[in-house]
Amino acid sequence: MKGWWSLPGGAVEVGERLDEALRREIAEETGLIVTVGKLFEIFERIMRDAEGRPEYHYVLMDYVCTCSEGTPVAGDDVSAAGWVSQPELDRYRLTEGTRDVIERAFAAHANHQR
């Protein structure tokens, strides 16, 4: 999906805990060291082939994390990495569901701050 933007993520390795996988994937893709917070949302993405048959089925779990160290740098399996403000999201070609989860996270944070 070269040219598309999304949140960092990847596969959990056998025997790896979810929080370990999160920290590892984020570090590999962005160079950032994070503290893993609460599970924010779970959703599925089913990608179909040209005939409409399911080809991939992903279960995506989004966590709220806090960056404790580092500056975003693209890892070897991504083209670019960076911080993006909410108003800047319109400039990016985002993968399905990415914008929605980001918007819900911003809204939840705003409601929590009140």
MODELLER restraints for C-alpha pairs under 7 A, 6 or more apart:
rsr = mdl.restraints
at = mdl.atoms
rsr.add(forms.Gaussian(group=physical.xy_distance, feature=features.Distance(at['CA:4:A'], at['CA:93:A']), mean=5.24, stdev=0.5))
rsr.add(forms.Gaussian(group=physical.xy_distance, feature=features.Distance(at['CA:4:A'], at['CA:94:A']), mean=5.52, stdev=0.5))
rsr.add(forms.Gaussian(group=physical.xy_distance, feature=features.Distance(at['CA:4:A'], at['CA:95:A']), mean=6.04, stdev=0.5))
rsr.add(forms.Gaussian(group=physical.xy_distance, feature=features.Distance(at['CA:5:A'], at['CA:92:A']), mean=6.63, stdev=0.5))
rsr.add(forms.Gaussian(group=physical.xy_distance, feature=features.Distance(at['CA:5:A'], at['CA:93:A']), mean=5.89, stdev=0.5))
rsr.add(forms.Gaussian(group=physical.xy_distance, feature=features.Distance(at['CA:5:A'], at['CA:94:A']), mean=4.66, stdev=0.5))
rsr.add(forms.Gaussian(group=physical.xy_distance, feature=features.Distance(at['CA:5:A'], at['CA:95:A']), mean=6.06, stdev=0.5))
rsr.add(forms.Gaussian(group=physical.xy_distance, feature=features.Distance(at['CA:6:A'], at['CA:94:A']), mean=5.80, stdev=0.5))
rsr.add(forms.Gaussian(group=physical.xy_distance, feature=features.Distance(at['CA:6:A'], at['CA:95:A']), mean=5.72, stdev=0.5))
rsr.add(forms.Gaussian(group=physical.xy_distance, feature=features.Distance(at['CA:6:A'], at['CA:98:A']), mean=6.01, stdev=0.5))
rsr.add(forms.Gaussian(group=physical.xy_distance, feature=features.Distance(at['CA:8:A'], at['CA:25:A']), mean=6.83, stdev=0.5))
rsr.add(forms.Gaussian(group=physical.xy_distance, feature=features.Distance(at['CA:8:A'], at['CA:26:A']), mean=5.70, stdev=0.5))
rsr.add(forms.Gaussian(group=physical.xy_distance, feature=features.Distance(at['CA:8:A'], at['CA:29:A']), mean=6.53, stdev=0.5))
rsr.add(forms.Gaussian(group=physical.xy_distance, feature=features.Distance(at['CA:9:A'], at['CA:25:A']), mean=5.80, stdev=0.5))
rsr.add(forms.Gaussian(group=physical.xy_distance, feature=features.Distance(at['CA:9:A'], at['CA:26:A']), mean=6.78, stdev=0.5))
rsr.add(forms.Gaussian(group=physical.xy_distance, feature=features.Distance(at['CA:10:A'], at['CA:25:A']), mean=6.23, stdev=0.5))
rsr.add(forms.Gaussian(group=physical.xy_distance, feature=features.Distance(at['CA:12:A'], at['CA:18:A']), mean=6.85, stdev=0.5))
rsr.add(forms.Gaussian(group=physical.xy_distance, feature=features.Distance(at['CA:12:A'], at['CA:21:A']), mean=5.53, stdev=0.5))
rsr.add(forms.Gaussian(group=physical.xy_distance, feature=features.Distance(at['CA:19:A'], at['CA:36:A']), mean=6.41, stdev=0.5))
rsr.add(forms.Gaussian(group=physical.xy_distance, feature=features.Distance(at['CA:23:A'], at['CA:33:A']), mean=6.78, stdev=0.5))
rsr.add(forms.Gaussian(group=physical.xy_distance, feature=features.Distance(at['CA:23:A'], at['CA:34:A']), mean=6.18, stdev=0.5))
rsr.add(forms.Gaussian(group=physical.xy_distance, feature=features.Distance(at['CA:26:A'], at['CA:32:A']), mean=6.29, stdev=0.5))
rsr.add(forms.Gaussian(group=physical.xy_distance, feature=features.Distance(at['CA:27:A'], at['CA:33:A']), mean=5.84, stdev=0.5))
rsr.add(forms.Gaussian(group=physical.xy_distance, feature=features.Distance(at['CA:28:A'], at['CA:75:A']), mean=5.68, stdev=0.5))
rsr.add(forms.Gaussian(group=physical.xy_distance, feature=features.Distance(at['CA:29:A'], at['CA:74:A']), mean=5.91, stdev=0.5))
rsr.add(forms.Gaussian(group=physical.xy_distance, feature=features.Distance(at['CA:29:A'], at['CA:75:A']), mean=4.36, stdev=0.5))
rsr.add(forms.Gaussian(group=physical.xy_distance, feature=features.Distance(at['CA:29:A'], at['CA:77:A']), mean=6.69, stdev=0.5))
rsr.add(forms.Gaussian(group=physical.xy_distance, feature=features.Distance(at['CA:29:A'], at['CA:78:A']), mean=6.39, stdev=0.5))
rsr.add(forms.Gaussian(group=physical.xy_distance, feature=features.Distance(at['CA:30:A'], at['CA:72:A']), mean=5.06, stdev=0.5))
rsr.add(forms.Gaussian(group=physical.xy_distance, feature=features.Distance(at['CA:30:A'], at['CA:73:A']), mean=4.97, stdev=0.5))
rsr.add(forms.Gaussian(group=physical.xy_distance, feature=features.Distance(at['CA:30:A'], at['CA:74:A']), mean=5.19, stdev=0.5))
rsr.add(forms.Gaussian(group=physical.xy_distance, feature=features.Distance(at['CA:30:A'], at['CA:75:A']), mean=5.71, stdev=0.5))
rsr.add(forms.Gaussian(group=physical.xy_distance, feature=features.Distance(at['CA:30:A'], at['CA:81:A']), mean=5.90, stdev=0.5))
rsr.add(forms.Gaussian(group=physical.xy_distance, feature=features.Distance(at['CA:31:A'], at['CA:70:A']), mean=6.35, stdev=0.5))
rsr.add(forms.Gaussian(group=physical.xy_distance, feature=features.Distance(at['CA:31:A'], at['CA:71:A']), mean=6.77, stdev=0.5))
rsr.add(forms.Gaussian(group=physical.xy_distance, feature=features.Distance(at['CA:31:A'], at['CA:72:A']), mean=5.80, stdev=0.5))
rsr.add(forms.Gaussian(group=physical.xy_distance, feature=features.Distance(at['CA:31:A'], at['CA:73:A']), mean=5.53, stdev=0.5))
rsr.add(forms.Gaussian(group=physical.xy_distance, feature=features.Distance(at['CA:31:A'], at['CA:75:A']), mean=6.95, stdev=0.5))
rsr.add(forms.Gaussian(group=physical.xy_distance, feature=features.Distance(at['CA:32:A'], at['CA:67:A']), mean=6.65, stdev=0.5))
rsr.add(forms.Gaussian(group=physical.xy_distance, feature=features.Distance(at['CA:32:A'], at['CA:69:A']), mean=5.97, stdev=0.5))
rsr.add(forms.Gaussian(group=physical.xy_distance, feature=features.Distance(at['CA:32:A'], at['CA:70:A']), mean=4.75, stdev=0.5))
rsr.add(forms.Gaussian(group=physical.xy_distance, feature=features.Distance(at['CA:32:A'], at['CA:71:A']), mean=6.22, stdev=0.5))
rsr.add(forms.Gaussian(group=physical.xy_distance, feature=features.Distance(at['CA:32:A'], at['CA:72:A']), mean=6.11, stdev=0.5))
rsr.add(forms.Gaussian(group=physical.xy_distance, feature=features.Distance(at['CA:33:A'], at['CA:67:A']), mean=5.98, stdev=0.5))
rsr.add(forms.Gaussian(group=physical.xy_distance, feature=features.Distance(at['CA:33:A'], at['CA:68:A']), mean=5.71, stdev=0.5))
rsr.add(forms.Gaussian(group=physical.xy_distance, feature=features.Distance(at['CA:33:A'], at['CA:69:A']), mean=5.03, stdev=0.5))
rsr.add(forms.Gaussian(group=physical.xy_distance, feature=features.Distance(at['CA:33:A'], at['CA:70:A']), mean=6.24, stdev=0.5))
rsr.add(forms.Gaussian(group=physical.xy_distance, feature=features.Distance(at['CA:34:A'], at['CA:65:A']), mean=6.12, stdev=0.5))
rsr.add(forms.Gaussian(group=physical.xy_distance, feature=features.Distance(at['CA:34:A'], at['CA:66:A']), mean=5.38, stdev=0.5))
rsr.add(forms.Gaussian(group=physical.xy_distance, feature=features.Distance(at['CA:34:A'], at['CA:67:A']), mean=4.37, stdev=0.5))
rsr.add(forms.Gaussian(group=physical.xy_distance, feature=features.Distance(at['CA:34:A'], at['CA:68:A']), mean=5.26, stdev=0.5))
rsr.add(forms.Gaussian(group=physical.xy_distance, feature=features.Distance(at['CA:34:A'], at['CA:69:A']), mean=6.95, stdev=0.5))
rsr.add(forms.Gaussian(group=physical.xy_distance, feature=features.Distance(at['CA:35:A'], at['CA:65:A']), mean=5.57, stdev=0.5))
rsr.add(forms.Gaussian(group=physical.xy_distance, feature=features.Distance(at['CA:35:A'], at['CA:66:A']), mean=5.16, stdev=0.5))
rsr.add(forms.Gaussian(group=physical.xy_distance, feature=features.Distance(at['CA:35:A'], at['CA:67:A']), mean=6.39, stdev=0.5))
rsr.add(forms.Gaussian(group=physical.xy_distance, feature=features.Distance(at['CA:35:A'], at['CA:68:A']), mean=6.56, stdev=0.5))
rsr.add(forms.Gaussian(group=physical.xy_distance, feature=features.Distance(at['CA:36:A'], at['CA:64:A']), mean=6.64, stdev=0.5))
rsr.add(forms.Gaussian(group=physical.xy_distance, feature=features.Distance(at['CA:36:A'], at['CA:65:A']), mean=4.60, stdev=0.5))
rsr.add(forms.Gaussian(group=physical.xy_distance, feature=features.Distance(at['CA:36:A'], at['CA:66:A']), mean=6.63, stdev=0.5))
rsr.add(forms.Gaussian(group=physical.xy_distance, feature=features.Distance(at['CA:37:A'], at['CA:63:A']), mean=6.29, stdev=0.5))
rsr.add(forms.Gaussian(group=physical.xy_distance, feature=features.Distance(at['CA:37:A'], at['CA:64:A']), mean=5.06, stdev=0.5))
rsr.add(forms.Gaussian(group=physical.xy_distance, feature=features.Distance(at['CA:37:A'], at['CA:65:A']), mean=5.00, stdev=0.5))
rsr.add(forms.Gaussian(group=physical.xy_distance, feature=features.Distance(at['CA:38:A'], at['CA:63:A']), mean=5.62, stdev=0.5))
rsr.add(forms.Gaussian(group=physical.xy_distance, feature=features.Distance(at['CA:38:A'], at['CA:64:A']), mean=5.54, stdev=0.5))
rsr.add(forms.Gaussian(group=physical.xy_distance, feature=features.Distance(at['CA:39:A'], at['CA:62:A']), mean=6.09, stdev=0.5))
rsr.add(forms.Gaussian(group=physical.xy_distance, feature=features.Distance(at['CA:39:A'], at['CA:63:A']), mean=4.30, stdev=0.5))
rsr.add(forms.Gaussian(group=physical.xy_distance, feature=features.Distance(at['CA:39:A'], at['CA:64:A']), mean=6.43, stdev=0.5))
rsr.add(forms.Gaussian(group=physical.xy_distance, feature=features.Distance(at['CA:40:A'], at['CA:62:A']), mean=5.45, stdev=0.5))
rsr.add(forms.Gaussian(group=physical.xy_distance, feature=features.Distance(at['CA:40:A'], at['CA:63:A']), mean=4.99, stdev=0.5))
rsr.add(forms.Gaussian(group=physical.xy_distance, feature=features.Distance(at['CA:40:A'], at['CA:64:A']), mean=6.19, stdev=0.5))
rsr.add(forms.Gaussian(group=physical.xy_distance, feature=features.Distance(at['CA:41:A'], at['CA:61:A']), mean=5.82, stdev=0.5))
rsr.add(forms.Gaussian(group=physical.xy_distance, feature=features.Distance(at['CA:41:A'], at['CA:62:A']), mean=5.21, stdev=0.5))
rsr.add(forms.Gaussian(group=physical.xy_distance, feature=features.Distance(at['CA:42:A'], at['CA:60:A']), mean=5.58, stdev=0.5))
rsr.add(forms.Gaussian(group=physical.xy_distance, feature=features.Distance(at['CA:42:A'], at['CA:61:A']), mean=4.46, stdev=0.5))
rsr.add(forms.Gaussian(group=physical.xy_distance, feature=features.Distance(at['CA:42:A'], at['CA:62:A']), mean=6.32, stdev=0.5))
rsr.add(forms.Gaussian(group=physical.xy_distance, feature=features.Distance(at['CA:43:A'], at['CA:59:A']), mean=5.95, stdev=0.5))
rsr.add(forms.Gaussian(group=physical.xy_distance, feature=features.Distance(at['CA:43:A'], at['CA:60:A']), mean=5.29, stdev=0.5))
rsr.add(forms.Gaussian(group=physical.xy_distance, feature=features.Distance(at['CA:43:A'], at['CA:61:A']), mean=6.64, stdev=0.5))
rsr.add(forms.Gaussian(group=physical.xy_distance, feature=features.Distance(at['CA:44:A'], at['CA:58:A']), mean=5.60, stdev=0.5))
rsr.add(forms.Gaussian(group=physical.xy_distance, feature=features.Distance(at['CA:44:A'], at['CA:59:A']), mean=4.56, stdev=0.5))
rsr.add(forms.Gaussian(group=physical.xy_distance, feature=features.Distance(at['CA:44:A'], at['CA:60:A']), mean=5.86, stdev=0.5))
rsr.add(forms.Gaussian(group=physical.xy_distance, feature=features.Distance(at['CA:45:A'], at['CA:57:A']), mean=5.91, stdev=0.5))
rsr.add(forms.Gaussian(group=physical.xy_distance, feature=features.Distance(at['CA:45:A'], at['CA:58:A']), mean=5.14, stdev=0.5))
rsr.add(forms.Gaussian(group=physical.xy_distance, feature=features.Distance(at['CA:45:A'], at['CA:59:A']), mean=6.55, stdev=0.5))
rsr.add(forms.Gaussian(group=physical.xy_distance, feature=features.Distance(at['CA:46:A'], at['CA:54:A']), mean=6.43, stdev=0.5))
rsr.add(forms.Gaussian(group=physical.xy_distance, feature=features.Distance(at['CA:46:A'], at['CA:56:A']), mean=5.75, stdev=0.5))
rsr.add(forms.Gaussian(group=physical.xy_distance, feature=features.Distance(at['CA:46:A'], at['CA:57:A']), mean=4.47, stdev=0.5))
rsr.add(forms.Gaussian(group=physical.xy_distance, feature=features.Distance(at['CA:46:A'], at['CA:58:A']), mean=6.29, stdev=0.5))
rsr.add(forms.Gaussian(group=physical.xy_distance, feature=features.Distance(at['CA:47:A'], at['CA:54:A']), mean=5.86, stdev=0.5))
rsr.add(forms.Gaussian(group=physical.xy_distance, feature=features.Distance(at['CA:47:A'], at['CA:55:A']), mean=5.71, stdev=0.5))
rsr.add(forms.Gaussian(group=physical.xy_distance, feature=features.Distance(at['CA:47:A'], at['CA:56:A']), mean=5.09, stdev=0.5))
rsr.add(forms.Gaussian(group=physical.xy_distance, feature=features.Distance(at['CA:47:A'], at['CA:57:A']), mean=6.38, stdev=0.5))
rsr.add(forms.Gaussian(group=physical.xy_distance, feature=features.Distance(at['CA:48:A'], at['CA:54:A']), mean=4.28, stdev=0.5))
rsr.add(forms.Gaussian(group=physical.xy_distance, feature=features.Distance(at['CA:48:A'], at['CA:55:A']), mean=4.97, stdev=0.5))
rsr.add(forms.Gaussian(group=physical.xy_distance, feature=features.Distance(at['CA:48:A'], at['CA:56:A']), mean=6.83, stdev=0.5))
rsr.add(forms.Gaussian(group=physical.xy_distance, feature=features.Distance(at['CA:49:A'], at['CA:55:A']), mean=5.61, stdev=0.5))
rsr.add(forms.Gaussian(group=physical.xy_distance, feature=features.Distance(at['CA:72:A'], at['CA:81:A']), mean=5.57, stdev=0.5))
rsr.add(forms.Gaussian(group=physical.xy_distance, feature=features.Distance(at['CA:72:A'], at['CA:82:A']), mean=5.23, stdev=0.5))
rsr.add(forms.Gaussian(group=physical.xy_distance, feature=features.Distance(at['CA:73:A'], at['CA:81:A']), mean=5.51, stdev=0.5))
rsr.add(forms.Gaussian(group=physical.xy_distance, feature=features.Distance(at['CA:74:A'], at['CA:80:A']), mean=4.67, stdev=0.5))
rsr.add(forms.Gaussian(group=physical.xy_distance, feature=features.Distance(at['CA:74:A'], at['CA:81:A']), mean=4.84, stdev=0.5))
